[in-house]
């Protein structure tokens, strides 16, 4: 395989096409809230993000992030957006290859 191509899960990404990447965490409660808001979709735009952020911060402090899942997000120069969970890939290995 070419040294400029990174295989993540079943995706092959060119390292030069990766614009930015970051890792974040989400607990089961936060995921439940997010999916509920996506299904109901009655709150609009920035207001819903603000509410979700406040609720997430509250839950994080309350439960000290007991059961969280890490997610690796990657954006490419072609405006492609990918999200991989730690259940799918080894995030630490991929991060070492990206650096």
Secondary structure as GFF3:
##gff-version 3
##sequence-region A 1 99
A	DSSP	beta_strand	5	8	.	.	.	ID=ss1
A	DSSP	beta_strand	11	14	.	.	.	ID=ss2
A	DSSP	three_ten_helix	15	17	.	.	.	ID=ss3
A	DSSP	beta_strand	18	27	.	.	.	ID=ss4
A	DSSP	alpha_helix	28	40	.	.	.	ID=ss5
A	DSSP	alpha_helix	45	63	.	.	.	ID=ss6
A	DSSP	beta_strand	68	76	.	.	.	ID=ss7
A	DSSP	beta_strand	81	85	.	.	.	ID=ss8
A	DSSP	alpha_helix	91	98	.	.	.	ID=ss9
###
